[in-house]
Amino acid sequence: MEYEERIKKDVEILAKNLKEIEAIKFTEKEKEVIDRAENYRDDALYYLEKKDYITSFGCITYSHGLLDSLRLLHKLI
């Protein structure tokens, strides 16, 4: 799988995971974590457009980690 294709797939997975948590009542701090995850997703897309695949992949991976921590706390994974 090409770098660009892999990153786009990870962005799609993140979108699915964000959709999964929409109905949960989060604390303000948890909402900040979601905001950061979304910011890192946006950064990943920015760097993908610039063809900086290493930075883009790092951003989307970090975004997944932030979101996964909340999904673990809320027993979704």
TAMO-V608825 format. One record per backbone hydrogen bond with DSSP energy under -0.5 kcal/mol. CO is the residue of the C=O (numbers start at 1). NH is the residue of the N-H. If there is no record, write none. Layout:
co=CO nh=NH
co=CO nh=NH
This chain:
co=2 nh=6
co=3 nh=7
co=4 nh=8
co=5 nh=9
co=6 nh=10
co=7 nh=11
co=8 nh=12
co=9 nh=13
co=10 nh=14
co=11 nh=15
co=12 nh=16
co=13 nh=17
co=14 nh=18
co=15 nh=19
co=16 nh=20
co=17 nh=21
co=19 nh=22
co=21 nh=24
co=24 nh=26
co=27 nh=31
co=28 nh=32
co=29 nh=33
co=30 nh=34
co=31 nh=35
co=32 nh=36
co=33 nh=37
co=34 nh=38
co=35 nh=39
co=36 nh=40
co=37 nh=41
co=38 nh=42
co=39 nh=43
co=40 nh=44
co=41 nh=45
co=42 nh=46
co=43 nh=47
co=44 nh=48
co=45 nh=49
co=46 nh=50
co=47 nh=52
co=48 nh=51
co=51 nh=53
co=52 nh=56
co=53 nh=57
co=54 nh=58
co=55 nh=59
co=56 nh=60
co=57 nh=61
co=58 nh=62
co=59 nh=63
co=60 nh=64
co=61 nh=65
co=62 nh=66
co=63 nh=67
co=64 nh=68
co=65 nh=69
co=66 nh=70
co=67 nh=71
co=68 nh=72
co=69 nh=73
co=70 nh=74
co=71 nh=76
co=71 nh=77
co=72 nh=75
